[in-house]
Amino acid sequence: MKNYPSIGLQVPRVFLPRPGVDLGKWAVIACDQFTSQPEYWHKVEEIVGDAPSTLNLIFPEVYLEQPGADERIRRIQRNMQDYLTEGLLVPHDGMLYVERQVGGKTRQGLVLALDLEQYDYNKGSSSLIRASEGTIIERLPPRIRIREGACLEVPHILVLIDDPQGTVIEPVGKSKPRLKELYDFELMAGSGHLAGYLVDNPGIEVGVPRALERLAEPEAFSARYGIGRDQAVLLFAMGDGNHSLATAKALWEKKKPQLGMDHPLRYALVEIENVHDKGLEFAPIHRVVFGIKQDIFDALKGYYQGRYSYTPCKDRSEMVDKVCHSSGTLQLFGVVSEKGYGVSQITRPSSNLPVGTLQSFLDDFMQRGGAEKIDYIHGEEVIYQLGQEPDNAAFYLPGMNKSDLFKTVILDGVLPRKTFSMGEAHAKRFYLECRQIA
């Protein structure tokens, strides 16, 4: 493998299904999507049937709280080994250039491996690769158990670079006619189209680390953000799959004393995308609270102590319009409940973003036993349905400007957890490529 230590990059060996495998059944969406919609995953199971599929290599989080987790994990690990030994997976040496078409837009990416020695997900990190949102440590153990006994990693991780001039990924895209096509197919369940190409041309390949090295030059970095030279360079910021990368990091830290510094577990396979890609959209992540045991409106009033007010709305359109067009120092978020639609307004907020102000309340509310469960939802339609069910409430949040991400992380540290999503649920990354880790 080719390594570029100064930028934490490795050119990987990627495994893909052999010719003849139905990729429309092989590729499935990230495990942390549709977590309150088991019917989606039942449909995936029907589509896949007995065909080879990454569905057999992952643990959809909708099933995490059901019995039989240990057996499911053992089955996942056996399936990985079977797919390898049966020759179902074929190796390809090189980065992959990928194009994802969904919702009438195309976004570009590069699949490569990142050095976990250069990554730190802890708050206050100054590493080259950083989390952009808070990491929920409690979500790591099931993922660690899978990875610890796995011979493959099958990632859905999307990592962002801040490349306004388009110097890293875009030149590879322009060279697409010179690259070998590896796959080109329709994704299941209306999730668009995916194509991938092997970047094994030395002249094209070398341009990627060179461009990343230029982005990471301290002088260019400080000038780009108007900050002092003493600020540590941030080259890669997490987009999606933060907990998957954190899992890989946690296991590497545990295992490296026994394995040494050259083991495959030191690296993680990811797709990098340019935050300025016109096909890349940032969507808010909404909240739904289930099984409410206390009056949540009284709880909101009590928590914000005179800084809270609620205004009913005639319909969802009015609620969305008020939330998305609010300005000034006030912060607004929508509330969907049995009462219908409304807008909550907070004066003198505790966080720079409405999601942070709301999350502090929700954390306190859940800790005091105010509800049975909270879920984080990508997409609006689901929250309108779930929020109005008895004993539930949903919170509609505004989005954030994607151009602000890197400077915010550099200056303020990680954002509140589940602040943004790179597209709606159906646009998330699908599992497809594999890398051998044992």
QUIWOGI-V7532 format. One record per residue. N is the residue number from 1. SS is DSSP state (~ for helix, > for strand, _ for the rest). PHI is phi in whole degrees, 0 to 359 (NA if undefined). D_LAST is the distance of its C-alpha to the last C-alpha in Angstrom with 1 decimal. Layout:
n=N ss=SS phi=PHI d_last=D_LAST
n=N ss=SS phi=PHI d_last=D_LAST
This chain:
n=1 ss=_ phi=NA d_last=15.2
n=2 ss=> phi=273 d_last=18.6
n=3 ss=> phi=243 d_last=18.8
n=4 ss=> phi=233 d_last=22.0
n=5 ss=~ phi=301 d_last=21.9
n=6 ss=~ phi=294 d_last=25.3
n=7 ss=~ phi=241 d_last=24.4
n=8 ss=_ phi=64 d_last=20.7
n=9 ss=> phi=243 d_last=19.6
n=10 ss=> phi=230 d_last=17.0
n=11 ss=> phi=278 d_last=17.6
n=12 ss=_ phi=267 d_last=14.3
n=13 ss=> phi=261 d_last=13.1
n=14 ss=> phi=253 d_last=13.8
n=15 ss=> phi=257 d_last=13.5
n=16 ss=> phi=231 d_last=16.7
n=17 ss=> phi=300 d_last=18.4
n=18 ss=_ phi=293 d_last=20.4
n=19 ss=_ phi=306 d_last=24.2
n=20 ss=_ phi=104 d_last=26.1
n=21 ss=_ phi=285 d_last=23.8
n=22 ss=_ phi=286 d_last=26.0
n=23 ss=~ phi=290 d_last=24.5
n=24 ss=~ phi=296 d_last=27.1
n=25 ss=~ phi=263 d_last=25.5
n=26 ss=~ phi=294 d_last=21.9
n=27 ss=_ phi=274 d_last=22.2
n=28 ss=> phi=229 d_last=23.1
n=29 ss=> phi=286 d_last=24.2
n=30 ss=_ phi=307 d_last=22.4
n=31 ss=_ phi=294 d_last=22.0
n=32 ss=_ phi=264 d_last=24.5
n=33 ss=_ phi=255 d_last=27.3
n=34 ss=_ phi=54 d_last=30.3
n=35 ss=_ phi=287 d_last=29.6
n=36 ss=_ phi=249 d_last=33.3
n=37 ss=_ phi=229 d_last=33.6
n=38 ss=~ phi=301 d_last=32.0
n=39 ss=~ phi=297 d_last=34.1
n=40 ss=~ phi=297 d_last=32.0
n=41 ss=~ phi=289 d_last=28.8
n=42 ss=~ phi=296 d_last=31.0
n=43 ss=~ phi=294 d_last=32.1
n=44 ss=~ phi=301 d_last=28.5
n=45 ss=~ phi=299 d_last=27.9
n=46 ss=~ phi=293 d_last=31.1
n=47 ss=~ phi=296 d_last=30.2
n=48 ss=~ phi=290 d_last=26.7
n=49 ss=_ phi=59 d_last=28.0
n=50 ss=_ phi=264 d_last=26.0
n=51 ss=_ phi=288 d_last=24.6
n=52 ss=_ phi=302 d_last=20.9
n=53 ss=_ phi=199 d_last=20.2
n=54 ss=~ phi=293 d_last=17.9
n=55 ss=~ phi=303 d_last=20.3
n=56 ss=~ phi=277 d_last=18.3
n=57 ss=~ phi=244 d_last=15.1
n=58 ss=_ phi=229 d_last=16.9
n=59 ss=_ phi=239 d_last=19.3
n=60 ss=_ phi=303 d_last=22.6
n=61 ss=~ phi=291 d_last=24.3
n=62 ss=~ phi=299 d_last=27.6
n=63 ss=~ phi=258 d_last=26.3
n=64 ss=_ phi=302 d_last=24.9
n=65 ss=_ phi=269 d_last=28.2
n=66 ss=_ phi=272 d_last=28.6
n=67 ss=_ phi=296 d_last=28.0
n=68 ss=_ phi=90 d_last=25.0
n=69 ss=~ phi=297 d_last=22.3
n=70 ss=~ phi=297 d_last=20.3
n=71 ss=~ phi=293 d_last=20.5
n=72 ss=~ phi=298 d_last=19.7
n=73 ss=~ phi=295 d_last=16.4
n=74 ss=~ phi=298 d_last=15.6
n=75 ss=~ phi=294 d_last=16.7
n=76 ss=~ phi=302 d_last=14.6
n=77 ss=~ phi=294 d_last=11.4
n=78 ss=~ phi=295 d_last=13.1
n=79 ss=~ phi=299 d_last=14.1
n=80 ss=~ phi=301 d_last=10.8
n=81 ss=~ phi=295 d_last=10.0
n=82 ss=~ phi=297 d_last=13.6
n=83 ss=~ phi=299 d_last=13.8
n=84 ss=~ phi=289 d_last=11.2
n=85 ss=~ phi=290 d_last=13.0
n=86 ss=_ phi=279 d_last=16.3
n=87 ss=_ phi=75 d_last=16.1
n=88 ss=_ phi=291 d_last=16.9
n=89 ss=> phi=252 d_last=14.9
n=90 ss=> phi=245 d_last=16.1
n=91 ss=> phi=279 d_last=14.7
n=92 ss=> phi=223 d_last=17.1
n=93 ss=> phi=268 d_last=17.2
n=94 ss=_ phi=142 d_last=19.1
n=95 ss=> phi=289 d_last=20.1
n=96 ss=> phi=243 d_last=21.6
n=97 ss=> phi=267 d_last=25.1
n=98 ss=> phi=234 d_last=25.7
n=99 ss=> phi=233 d_last=29.0
n=100 ss=> phi=246 d_last=29.5
n=101 ss=> phi=253 d_last=33.0
n=102 ss=> phi=203 d_last=34.2
n=103 ss=_ phi=62 d_last=37.7
n=104 ss=_ phi=79 d_last=39.3
n=105 ss=> phi=236 d_last=37.2
n=106 ss=> phi=239 d_last=34.4
n=107 ss=> phi=240 d_last=31.8
n=108 ss=> phi=253 d_last=29.7
n=109 ss=> phi=207 d_last=26.2
n=110 ss=> phi=232 d_last=23.5
n=111 ss=> phi=268 d_last=19.8
n=112 ss=> phi=207 d_last=17.9
n=113 ss=> phi=249 d_last=15.4
n=114 ss=> phi=248 d_last=17.0
n=115 ss=> phi=277 d_last=16.5
n=116 ss=~ phi=292 d_last=16.3
n=117 ss=~ phi=294 d_last=18.3
n=118 ss=~ phi=260 d_last=21.1
n=119 ss=> phi=237 d_last=21.0
n=120 ss=> phi=217 d_last=23.0
n=121 ss=_ phi=270 d_last=23.9
n=122 ss=_ phi=286 d_last=26.6
n=123 ss=_ phi=301 d_last=30.2
n=124 ss=_ phi=86 d_last=31.9
n=125 ss=_ phi=299 d_last=28.9
n=126 ss=_ phi=235 d_last=29.8
n=127 ss=_ phi=283 d_last=26.4
n=128 ss=_ phi=296 d_last=25.9
n=129 ss=> phi=247 d_last=23.8
n=130 ss=> phi=226 d_last=25.5
n=131 ss=_ phi=290 d_last=25.8
n=132 ss=_ phi=262 d_last=29.0
n=133 ss=> phi=229 d_last=29.5
n=134 ss=_ phi=298 d_last=29.3
n=135 ss=_ phi=264 d_last=26.1
n=136 ss=_ phi=268 d_last=26.6
n=137 ss=~ phi=301 d_last=24.6
n=138 ss=~ phi=296 d_last=25.3
n=139 ss=~ phi=274 d_last=23.3
n=140 ss=~ phi=278 d_last=19.9
n=141 ss=~ phi=308 d_last=19.3
n=142 ss=~ phi=297 d_last=18.7
n=143 ss=~ phi=292 d_last=16.2
n=144 ss=~ phi=296 d_last=14.4
n=145 ss=~ phi=298 d_last=14.4
n=146 ss=~ phi=291 d_last=12.7
n=147 ss=~ phi=292 d_last=9.9
n=148 ss=~ phi=297 d_last=9.5
n=149 ss=_ phi=251 d_last=8.6
n=150 ss=_ phi=261 d_last=7.0
n=151 ss=_ phi=262 d_last=4.5
n=152 ss=> phi=230 d_last=7.0
n=153 ss=> phi=247 d_last=9.4
n=154 ss=_ phi=232 d_last=13.0
n=155 ss=_ phi=270 d_last=15.3
n=156 ss=_ phi=237 d_last=19.1
n=157 ss=_ phi=283 d_last=19.6
n=158 ss=> phi=244 d_last=22.7
n=159 ss=> phi=243 d_last=23.6
n=160 ss=> phi=258 d_last=27.2
n=161 ss=> phi=240 d_last=28.9
n=162 ss=_ phi=255 d_last=32.7
n=163 ss=_ phi=231 d_last=34.0
n=164 ss=_ phi=300 d_last=37.6
n=165 ss=_ phi=270 d_last=38.4
n=166 ss=_ phi=63 d_last=35.4
n=167 ss=_ phi=262 d_last=34.2
n=168 ss=_ phi=259 d_last=30.4
n=169 ss=_ phi=273 d_last=29.6
n=170 ss=~ phi=299 d_last=33.1
n=171 ss=~ phi=298 d_last=33.6
n=172 ss=~ phi=294 d_last=30.5
n=173 ss=~ phi=300 d_last=32.0
n=174 ss=~ phi=292 d_last=35.3
n=175 ss=_ phi=268 d_last=33.6
n=176 ss=~ phi=308 d_last=32.1
n=177 ss=~ phi=300 d_last=34.4
n=178 ss=~ phi=265 d_last=32.8
n=179 ss=_ phi=256 d_last=29.2
n=180 ss=> phi=277 d_last=27.6
n=181 ss=> phi=287 d_last=27.5
n=182 ss=> phi=255 d_last=24.3
n=183 ss=> phi=201 d_last=25.5
n=184 ss=> phi=195 d_last=28.7
n=185 ss=> phi=200 d_last=29.5
n=186 ss=> phi=272 d_last=31.0
n=187 ss=_ phi=279 d_last=29.0
n=188 ss=_ phi=288 d_last=30.0
n=189 ss=_ phi=59 d_last=32.6
n=190 ss=_ phi=67 d_last=34.4
n=191 ss=_ phi=264 d_last=31.6
n=192 ss=_ phi=96 d_last=32.6
n=193 ss=> phi=234 d_last=31.2
n=194 ss=> phi=224 d_last=28.0
n=195 ss=> phi=226 d_last=27.7
n=196 ss=> phi=221 d_last=25.1
n=197 ss=> phi=224 d_last=25.4
n=198 ss=> phi=279 d_last=23.3
n=199 ss=> phi=265 d_last=24.3
n=200 ss=_ phi=244 d_last=24.1
n=201 ss=_ phi=282 d_last=27.7
n=202 ss=~ phi=303 d_last=27.7
n=203 ss=~ phi=294 d_last=30.9
n=204 ss=~ phi=280 d_last=29.7
n=205 ss=~ phi=300 d_last=26.2
n=206 ss=~ phi=294 d_last=27.7
n=207 ss=~ phi=294 d_last=30.0
n=208 ss=~ phi=291 d_last=27.4
n=209 ss=~ phi=297 d_last=26.4
n=210 ss=~ phi=298 d_last=30.1
n=211 ss=~ phi=293 d_last=31.3
n=212 ss=~ phi=295 d_last=28.8
n=213 ss=~ phi=298 d_last=29.9
n=214 ss=~ phi=293 d_last=33.5
n=215 ss=~ phi=297 d_last=32.8
n=216 ss=_ phi=270 d_last=31.4
n=217 ss=_ phi=297 d_last=34.4
n=218 ss=~ phi=306 d_last=36.1
n=219 ss=~ phi=297 d_last=39.5
n=220 ss=~ phi=294 d_last=38.5
n=221 ss=~ phi=296 d_last=36.6
n=222 ss=~ phi=294 d_last=39.6
n=223 ss=~ phi=291 d_last=42.0
n=224 ss=~ phi=297 d_last=40.0
n=225 ss=~ phi=249 d_last=40.3
n=226 ss=_ phi=64 d_last=43.5
n=227 ss=_ phi=237 d_last=41.9
n=228 ss=_ phi=286 d_last=42.2
n=229 ss=_ phi=293 d_last=40.2
n=230 ss=_ phi=280 d_last=39.0
n=231 ss=_ phi=285 d_last=36.8
n=232 ss=_ phi=293 d_last=33.1
n=233 ss=_ phi=290 d_last=31.7
n=234 ss=_ phi=250 d_last=29.9
n=235 ss=_ phi=260 d_last=28.2
n=236 ss=> phi=236 d_last=25.7
n=237 ss=> phi=242 d_last=26.8
n=238 ss=> phi=296 d_last=25.0
n=239 ss=> phi=254 d_last=26.5
n=240 ss=> phi=233 d_last=24.6
n=241 ss=_ phi=83 d_last=21.4
n=242 ss=~ phi=304 d_last=22.2
n=243 ss=~ phi=286 d_last=20.7
n=244 ss=~ phi=290 d_last=17.4
n=245 ss=~ phi=291 d_last=17.2
n=246 ss=~ phi=296 d_last=18.6
n=247 ss=~ phi=298 d_last=15.9
n=248 ss=~ phi=300 d_last=13.2
n=249 ss=~ phi=296 d_last=15.6
n=250 ss=~ phi=299 d_last=16.3
n=251 ss=~ phi=290 d_last=12.9
n=252 ss=~ phi=299 d_last=12.4
n=253 ss=~ phi=298 d_last=15.8
n=254 ss=~ phi=288 d_last=15.1
n=255 ss=~ phi=264 d_last=12.1
n=256 ss=~ phi=297 d_last=13.2
n=257 ss=~ phi=299 d_last=15.8
n=258 ss=~ phi=270 d_last=13.6
n=259 ss=~ phi=266 d_last=10.8
n=260 ss=_ phi=85 d_last=13.4
n=261 ss=_ phi=276 d_last=14.1
n=262 ss=_ phi=255 d_last=12.2
n=263 ss=_ phi=284 d_last=8.6
n=264 ss=~ phi=302 d_last=7.2
n=265 ss=~ phi=295 d_last=7.8
n=266 ss=~ phi=293 d_last=11.3
n=267 ss=> phi=243 d_last=12.0
n=268 ss=> phi=224 d_last=12.7
n=269 ss=> phi=280 d_last=13.9
n=270 ss=> phi=218 d_last=17.6
n=271 ss=> phi=248 d_last=20.9
n=272 ss=> phi=260 d_last=23.7
n=273 ss=> phi=224 d_last=27.3
n=274 ss=> phi=276 d_last=30.7
n=275 ss=_ phi=300 d_last=32.5
n=276 ss=_ phi=269 d_last=35.7
n=277 ss=_ phi=303 d_last=34.6
n=278 ss=_ phi=295 d_last=37.6
n=279 ss=_ phi=275 d_last=35.4
n=280 ss=_ phi=262 d_last=33.6
n=281 ss=_ phi=243 d_last=35.4
n=282 ss=> phi=263 d_last=35.1
n=283 ss=> phi=242 d_last=36.1
n=284 ss=> phi=290 d_last=36.9
n=285 ss=> phi=251 d_last=35.0
n=286 ss=> phi=271 d_last=37.7
n=287 ss=> phi=239 d_last=37.8
n=288 ss=> phi=232 d_last=38.9
n=289 ss=> phi=253 d_last=40.0
n=290 ss=> phi=248 d_last=40.3
n=291 ss=_ phi=63 d_last=42.6
n=292 ss=_ phi=292 d_last=44.9
n=293 ss=_ phi=251 d_last=47.0
n=294 ss=_ phi=232 d_last=49.1
n=295 ss=_ phi=293 d_last=51.1
n=296 ss=~ phi=288 d_last=48.7
n=297 ss=~ phi=288 d_last=51.5
n=298 ss=~ phi=296 d_last=53.2
n=299 ss=~ phi=296 d_last=49.9
n=300 ss=~ phi=299 d_last=49.6
n=301 ss=~ phi=299 d_last=53.2
n=302 ss=~ phi=294 d_last=52.7
n=303 ss=~ phi=291 d_last=49.5
n=304 ss=~ phi=271 d_last=50.9
n=305 ss=_ phi=47 d_last=54.3
n=306 ss=_ phi=85 d_last=56.8
n=307 ss=_ phi=260 d_last=54.5
n=308 ss=> phi=244 d_last=53.6
n=309 ss=> phi=216 d_last=55.4
n=310 ss=> phi=232 d_last=54.8
n=311 ss=> phi=235 d_last=56.4
n=312 ss=> phi=295 d_last=56.3
n=313 ss=> phi=239 d_last=55.7
n=314 ss=_ phi=288 d_last=57.2
n=315 ss=_ phi=199 d_last=54.0
n=316 ss=~ phi=294 d_last=50.4
n=317 ss=~ phi=298 d_last=51.6
n=318 ss=~ phi=295 d_last=53.8
n=319 ss=~ phi=299 d_last=51.0
n=320 ss=~ phi=298 d_last=48.5
n=321 ss=~ phi=299 d_last=51.2
n=322 ss=~ phi=295 d_last=52.2
n=323 ss=~ phi=293 d_last=48.7
n=324 ss=~ phi=281 d_last=47.6
n=325 ss=_ phi=245 d_last=50.9
n=326 ss=_ phi=287 d_last=51.4
n=327 ss=_ phi=212 d_last=52.0
n=328 ss=_ phi=84 d_last=53.2
n=329 ss=_ phi=273 d_last=52.1
n=330 ss=_ phi=286 d_last=52.1
n=331 ss=> phi=239 d_last=48.8
n=332 ss=> phi=236 d_last=48.7
n=333 ss=> phi=217 d_last=46.3
n=334 ss=> phi=276 d_last=47.2
n=335 ss=> phi=232 d_last=47.4
n=336 ss=> phi=244 d_last=47.3
n=337 ss=> phi=211 d_last=48.7
n=338 ss=_ phi=300 d_last=51.2
n=339 ss=_ phi=287 d_last=53.8
n=340 ss=> phi=112 d_last=52.5
n=341 ss=> phi=249 d_last=51.5
n=342 ss=> phi=196 d_last=52.3
n=343 ss=> phi=234 d_last=51.4
n=344 ss=> phi=263 d_last=50.8
n=345 ss=> phi=238 d_last=52.0
n=346 ss=> phi=243 d_last=51.0
n=347 ss=_ phi=264 d_last=53.2
n=348 ss=_ phi=47 d_last=52.1
n=349 ss=_ phi=294 d_last=48.3
n=350 ss=_ phi=273 d_last=45.9
n=351 ss=_ phi=230 d_last=43.2
n=352 ss=_ phi=289 d_last=43.4
n=353 ss=_ phi=240 d_last=41.9
n=354 ss=~ phi=305 d_last=43.2
n=355 ss=~ phi=297 d_last=39.7
n=356 ss=~ phi=290 d_last=39.5
n=357 ss=~ phi=296 d_last=43.0
n=358 ss=~ phi=291 d_last=42.3
n=359 ss=~ phi=298 d_last=38.9
n=360 ss=~ phi=297 d_last=40.7
n=361 ss=~ phi=294 d_last=43.1
n=362 ss=~ phi=298 d_last=40.5
n=363 ss=~ phi=300 d_last=38.5
n=364 ss=~ phi=293 d_last=41.7
n=365 ss=~ phi=298 d_last=42.9
n=366 ss=~ phi=291 d_last=39.7
n=367 ss=~ phi=296 d_last=39.7
n=368 ss=_ phi=273 d_last=43.3
n=369 ss=_ phi=78 d_last=42.5
n=370 ss=_ phi=289 d_last=44.2
n=371 ss=_ phi=205 d_last=41.9
n=372 ss=_ phi=279 d_last=39.2
n=373 ss=> phi=200 d_last=36.5
n=374 ss=> phi=233 d_last=35.8
n=375 ss=> phi=228 d_last=33.8
n=376 ss=> phi=248 d_last=33.1
n=377 ss=> phi=246 d_last=34.2
n=378 ss=> phi=264 d_last=33.7
n=379 ss=_ phi=109 d_last=36.9
n=380 ss=~ phi=275 d_last=40.6
n=381 ss=~ phi=303 d_last=41.6
n=382 ss=~ phi=295 d_last=39.5
n=383 ss=~ phi=290 d_last=41.0
n=384 ss=~ phi=294 d_last=44.5
n=385 ss=~ phi=287 d_last=43.9
n=386 ss=~ phi=291 d_last=42.1
n=387 ss=~ phi=297 d_last=44.2
n=388 ss=_ phi=269 d_last=47.5
n=389 ss=_ phi=287 d_last=46.4
n=390 ss=_ phi=305 d_last=48.0
n=391 ss=_ phi=67 d_last=46.6
n=392 ss=_ phi=243 d_last=44.3
n=393 ss=> phi=207 d_last=44.6
n=394 ss=> phi=239 d_last=42.7
n=395 ss=> phi=238 d_last=42.8
n=396 ss=> phi=264 d_last=42.9
n=397 ss=_ phi=242 d_last=41.8
n=398 ss=_ phi=284 d_last=42.6
n=399 ss=_ phi=277 d_last=40.0
n=400 ss=_ phi=239 d_last=39.4
n=401 ss=_ phi=286 d_last=39.9
n=402 ss=~ phi=296 d_last=36.6
n=403 ss=~ phi=292 d_last=38.2
n=404 ss=~ phi=272 d_last=38.6
n=405 ss=~ phi=300 d_last=35.0
n=406 ss=~ phi=296 d_last=34.0
n=407 ss=~ phi=295 d_last=37.3
n=408 ss=~ phi=295 d_last=37.2
n=409 ss=~ phi=294 d_last=33.8
n=410 ss=~ phi=296 d_last=34.9
n=411 ss=~ phi=271 d_last=38.3
n=412 ss=~ phi=250 d_last=37.7
n=413 ss=_ phi=86 d_last=34.1
n=414 ss=_ phi=295 d_last=32.0
n=415 ss=> phi=283 d_last=33.9
n=416 ss=_ phi=303 d_last=34.4
n=417 ss=_ phi=300 d_last=31.5
n=418 ss=_ phi=56 d_last=31.5
n=419 ss=_ phi=280 d_last=34.1
n=420 ss=> phi=217 d_last=33.3
n=421 ss=> phi=230 d_last=31.4
n=422 ss=> phi=276 d_last=30.7
n=423 ss=_ phi=94 d_last=32.8
n=424 ss=_ phi=286 d_last=33.6
n=425 ss=~ phi=304 d_last=31.2
n=426 ss=~ phi=290 d_last=31.4
n=427 ss=~ phi=264 d_last=30.6
n=428 ss=_ phi=290 d_last=27.3
n=429 ss=_ phi=291 d_last=24.1
n=430 ss=> phi=263 d_last=22.7
n=431 ss=> phi=289 d_last=19.0
n=432 ss=_ phi=209 d_last=18.6
n=433 ss=_ phi=281 d_last=15.9
n=434 ss=> phi=233 d_last=12.1
n=435 ss=> phi=222 d_last=9.4
n=436 ss=> phi=281 d_last=5.9
n=437 ss=_ phi=239 d_last=3.8
n=438 ss=_ phi=205 d_last=0.0
